[in-house]
Amino acid sequence: MKRLLKAALCLLTTLAMCVSIAVPAAAATSVNAASAQEFVSGMGTGWNLGNAFDASDCTWLSDEMDYESAWNGAKTTKALISEIKKMGYKTIRIPVSWHNHIDSKMNISKKWMARVKEVVDWCVDEDLYVIINIHHDINKDYFYPDSAHLESSQKYVKTIWTQIANTFKSYGNKVVFEGINEPRAVGTNNEWWFNINNISTTVQDYITTLNKLNQTFVDTVRATGGNNKSRYLMISGYDTSCDGIINKYFAMPTDTAKDKLITTIHIYSEKPKEYEALMDKAYNKYVKNGIPVIIGEFGTVAATKNKAEIEGAFVAAAAKRLMPCIRWDNNAFKSNDGKETYGVIDRKTVTWKYKDAAQAAVKNGVIKASSSGSTNQSVSKPSSGTSTASSSDKMTLKAKKVSSTSIKLSWNAVKDADAYRVYLYNEKTKAYEKCVTLKGGTSYTFKNLSSGTYKYKIAPLYLENGAYKRGTVSDTATVKL
């Protein structure tokens, strides 16, 4: 955002809705996705906890813990997080500025880290996706994307991300790390814009330096081990703009984990022709080639007329292109110039100021992934053995009771299938729901099950243009424990 004050497994969670089993905390915050695009497609519409932990350089404060409310006037509460979930948001992005909370050796304040962790834990308790980042630390003393400051910037990235990554290394993969927010050459003529058709040598330096800093971020997180070996990571281009990731000098980092990188852009526009053109550029270069894109910030100011219609249309356009959107909210509703009023929910009273806009964004943010990138094909709830592909990929599913608490499924391999998706019948919804997605193999064992009757189906998945297309769904295999 280019404005002044912006400054567990899927298996276990699905079974938990249908049967009574013990679900470990870590598993309850994980998704077993067969691709990064499938993972991202499940994130729905998100909400930013803006102008809270990202507040920076508040020199009038004597207590670092007051930063959280310095820009927005309210401390974050568990009730707020619960209300965000209740509205239907699936993702919360938590921007964090760290440089005001470190000592001379770049050790992050224990109190500050504990507070960030507390709010992340509230999100985890609500089974939300969470994005944590480095936000307003772009300064020549900390992070600055030019070759003159490469070494010091790499040191900052490595030191800060090592501490963040170690704090959250045991968390499930619904906790996502975003390397840096809107990286740019602050104070220059190219801070927020560059001519993509004629990129100067100076801007080339900014972009290629950022490539190196993004690589440092990925390598640092992976080196901490634990679940960070395969955690999903978000990568920003220059100023997190669309041009920042589609220019010829930007390059995604290399990664030891397969299919775990996501790129991100910010779009603040109310004009469909404008924002759809940007979405198309990102879709054609990345989504079509198997790299997901998240629109990490979007929104309209308080004075915007037809707010719900405008924001709903924006999110729908992004969902059509398989891109989840995260609404910027800075808890601001009035200002002298009418700008920077991106509040949606009043954090003090936990009441919605623009409920219709929130509902429209949530409703239109459902991504129904298909090979064409359109929203005309749902792959989540097969009600019968009907096919979305040819009958030649029909599978035979067998289910066997292994013990009083476990069931083994087995099936025939399907030629050219990239993965298999298992569905479990939910007595409450009277529908088969996604249970687990598996890359390869011809068997899978469910453990720690309660007594009851289990009905399963399975289907092959084919990866096309970064999204899975479902093949023929099998007949039902039933087991009683």
N, C-alpha and C positions, 0 to 999 in steps of 0.2 A: 504494500500500500504506500502511495507516494504522497503522504500528507504529514503535517507537522506533528500532531499529537498521537498519531498511530504508533506512534512510536513503533493345558487344558485342551483341549482338542474339541473340534466341532462335534465329533462323535459324542463325547461326554455331555456337552451342553444340550444337544438335541435329545439324547436319551433322558436327560434330567427332566425334560418337559413331559415325557411319556411315562416314565417309571421312576420309582424312588430308589436312587443310588447315591452313594457318597461321591461328590465331585471335589477333588482337590482344588484349592484356590488358583494355582497356576494353570490348571487345565481349563478352568472356567473362563479364562481370559485368552484362550487360544482358538484359532481357526485352522482346520486342516484343509488348506486350499491347494489345489493341484497346480495352480499357476499364480503369479503375482497379479495378473488381471482379475482372476476369480476372487482373490483376496480383496483387492481394491473395490471390486463391484459390490461387495457385501457391506461397504462402509456407509452407504446411504448418504443422506445429507448430514453435515456436521456443523458445529458451532464453536467459535473461538472465544476463549476466556481472555479477551483482549484488554490491554491497559491495566493489567493486574500484575502478574509476575514479570512482565516485560517492562514495567516502569523503570526508568533509568536516570542517573545523574540528578537525583532529587537532593540537591545540596542543602536544602533547608531542613532536612530530616536528621535527627540524632540517632534514631533507632532504625536499623536496616529492615526490621520486620514491618515497619510502616510503609515500605515501598509498595506493598501489595495493594493498598488503598489510596496511594498518593495521587494517582491519575484518574481513578474511577470513583473514589469516595466510598467504597464498600469492601469488606473482607469477604472472601469466598466462603460459602457455607455448604454443608452436605445437602441441605434442603434445596439449594440452587441446582446442584448437580442432579439430584433426583427429579427435579422439575424438568430439566433439560431432557432427561431420558423419557419422562412421562409424555412430553410433547411429541416424541418420536424420533428425535435426533439419535443417530447411532455412533457418532464420532465427536470427540471433544479435542480440539487443538489447544495446547497449553503453551503459549509463547513465554519464554523465560530469558531475561537478561541477567548475566552472571557477573559482569565485571565490577559491579558495586558491592559484591558479596564475596570477594576473594582477598587473600592476604598477599604479601609481597612475593610469595612463592606460588601464587595462583591456587592455593588451597581454598576450596569453596567452604563458606561458613556452614558449620554443621546445622545450625538453627534454620538457615535458609533452605538447605537441601532437605531437611526433615519436613519443612512446611510444604515444599513442592511435592514431596513424596506423599504427604498426607492427602493432598487434593487428588493426586494420581490414584491413590488407593480408593478414594471415594468413587472415582470413575470406574475402576476395576470392579468394585462392589456392585456397580450397576451394569456390568458386562458391556461396557462401552469400548470402542476403539479409542486409543489415546495417542496423540502426537506431541512429543516433547522436542524443543529445539533450542538453539542459540539465537537470540532475537536482536536486541539493540546493542550488540557488542562490536559494531563496525566502527572502528576507530584506529588510528595509526599506532596506538599503544596496545591494541589487542588483535583485531582481525581487520586486515586491509588488503584487498585483492590487487596488489601490484607487485612486480618483481622486486622492487626495493624493500618491501616489507614481507617477502615470502617467508624467510626463515623465522622471524618473530611470530608471524601469523600461524605458521605450522606448529610452533611451540604452544601457542594458545589453544589451537584446535585439539592438539593431542592431549594437553594437560586437562582441559575442561571436559572433553568427551570421555577420557579415561575414567574420570570421577563419576560422570553421569551414567555411563555404561555399566560400571561396577555396581552402582546403586540399584539399577533395574535389571541386572543380568539374569535374574531368576524369573522375571515376569514373562508371561506368555506373549505370543506374537501379536496380540492386539495392541500392545504398546509399540509404537513406531517412533523411530528417531529421525528428525529432520536436521540435516547438517547445519544450515545457516539460513536465516531469513533475509531476503532481499539483499544479497551481497552486491556491493557497488562501491565506486570510488567517491566517497562522500566529499562534498564541497567542490566538485569539479563540474565542468559544463556537461559532462556525460554521466552525471550521477543517475539520472532517470531516463536517459534516452541516448541512443546512438543510431547512426545511419547504417542499417543492416545491408544496404546495397553498396556501401562504400565505407567499410570499417577501417578506421585509422589505425596506425601502428600502436598508438597509445591504448586504444580500446582493445586491440588484439592482445596486448600485454595484460590488461585486466582479465580478459576471458581465459587466456591460457594459464594465468596464475591461479584463477579460481578453479580450473580443472585440477591443478595440483593440490589445492586445499581440499577439494571434494574427495580426492583420492586419499589424502591423509585422514579425513573423517572416516571413510569406509575401513581403511586398514586399522585404525585405532579401535573402532568398535569391535571388529572381528577378533582382534588380539586379546580382548578381555575374556573371551570364552563364554561358557554357559550358553544360555539361549541366544546370546549376541552373535554366536557363530552363524546363525541363520535368520536373524531378525530382519524385518523389512526396513529399508532405509530410504529416506526421501532426499532427492538431490535437486538443488536449485541452480538455475542458470543465472546470468548476470541480471541483477535487480528482480529476480523471480518473474520476469516478463516472458511473454511468448517468444519474442525475438531473442531473448537470452538463451533459449534452448534450441532454436531452429537455425541459428547462424552457423556458418561452416567451421568456426573455430572451437565451438563448444563440443565437449566429448563427455559421455557418461563414464564414470570410473570403472575400472576392472574390479572383479569381486570373486572371492574364493567360494562364496555361496552362489548357487545357481538360481536365477530367476527371483531375486529378492530386492531388486532396485526399482524405485519408483521416481518419476520426476514430477515437478510441481510448478505451477504458474499461478499468478494472481491476476484477476480481471475485475476492474471496476468500470462497468459500462452498462447503460440502460438501453442501448441501441442494438437490436438483434443483428442487423447487418454487420455491425462492428464486432460484437463479441462472438458471433457465429463464425466469422472469418478467422478469428484468432483460434477458436476451438478446432476448426478444420485443419489449420496448420499444425497444431499439436497432435491431433488425431492422426493425420496422414504420416507424420514423421515418426511418431512413437507408438501410439496405441495399435495401429495397423501392423506394426513390427514387433508386437509382444511386450512393449514397455509401457506400463500404465502411467496415466497422468492424473494428478489430483489438483483441482482448483482450490488452493489452500486458503484463499481469501476472495470474497465477493461481498456486495452489499449495496444498499441505497441509504441516503441520508433521510433524516426525519421529515423534511419538507416534501419528499417525493410523493406525488399523487399516484393512485392506483398501485400502491406498493406491493400488495399481494400478487396482483396480476403480473407485474414486472419481474419480481423475484421468482415467482413460480415458473414463468416462461424461461428465465435464464437457467434455472436448475434443470428444467425439462430438456432444454437444448443440450446441456452438458451430459445429462443421463443418456440421451440418444447416442452420444459419442463415447459412452462408457466411462465418463469422468465424474466422480463424486465431487460435490462442492461443500466448502466449509464457510459458513456465514461469519463475517467479521462483526464482532459486538464489543464496543468499548464502554458500554453503560452510559453513553452520552445521548441526551435527548434535546438539549437546548444549547445554543452557543450564539455569540454575538454576530457571527457572519453566516450562520447556518451550516457551516462545514463541520466535518468530524463528528456528526451526530449519527453514529451507527448503532446506537442501542436498540435492542429488540425486547429484552426483558429487564425489568428493574431489579437489580441485585439485592437492594436493601429489603424490599417487600416481597421479592420473589413473585412478582406479578407481570404478566405479559403486556407490554405497551403496544405491540404490533402482532397480536396473536394470529390474525388472518394471514399475514405474510409468513410467519413461522410455519403455519399449517400448510400453506401452499408449497413452500420449499420442501418440507418433509414429504408431502404427498408426491411431488413430482421428482423427487430424488431417487426413486426406486429404479435401479438399473437391471434391466432384463437383457442380459448379454446374449448376443447372437453373432453369427459370423459376419453379418453385414453391418454391424454397429447400430442397428435400429432397435426400436423397443417393441417389435411386433412378435417376439418369440419368448415365451417364458419357459424356463427349463427346471423350475424348482419343485413342482408338485405333480408328478405323473399319477393319474387316477386309474390308469389301466395299462395294458401292455401295448398301447398304440405306439407307433413309430414316428420319429421326426427324421429318420433316415431310411435306408432301404431295409427290407426284411432279411437281407443276407447277414446282418450283424446280430440276429436274434440270439440272446444268451439263455443258457440253462443254469438256473441258480439252485443250489442245494444247501439246506440248513441242517445242522446236526447238533444235538445236545451233547456237550463234552463233559460238563459237570452240572451240579445244581445251580451254578452261578455263571456259566459260560456257554456260548454258542459259537460254533464254527461255520462260516459260510465258505462255499467253494463254487467255482464257475469255470466255464470254458473261456480260453483266451480268444479275443476277437482281432483279426488282422487289421492293422493300421490304427487301432485304438490308441490314443495317447494316455488315457486314464480310464478309471471305472468309478461310477458313483453309486453308492448304496443308499437306498431309501428305507425308512422305517415307518410303519403305519401308526398314526397317532389317533387314539380312540376319542380324544377330546375334539380334535378338529375334523375327524373323519376323512383324513387325507394322508397320503404318503409324503413324508418330508425328508429333505436331504439329511443324511446321517453322517456319512464319511466319504471323502473322495480319495482314491488311491491311485498312485502312479505305478502301474504294472502289478504283477502278481496274479495268482488265481485263487487265493484264499485269504480269509481274515477272521480272527477270533475276537469276539466281544467278551469282556470279562467283567466281574463284579456286578452282575445283573441281579435284579430282584425277581421274585417269582411272578409269573404271568405268561401271557401268550404274546409272541413276537412274530410279526409279519414283515418280511423283507422283500424288496425288489432290487434289481440292479440294471444299470445301463452303461454302454460304452460311451466315452467322450472323445470328440475329435477337435483338436486345436486348430482354429482357423482365424487368422488375423488377430491374434492375441486373446481370443475368447473361446470358450468351449461350446460346441454344438453337441447336443445329446442325440445318441442313436436310439435304437429300439429298446424299449423297456421290457424286462423279462416278466414272466409269470411270477406269482407269489410263492415264496417259500415260508412255511409256518413252523414254528417250534414252540412247545409249551414247557416252561420250567416249573 
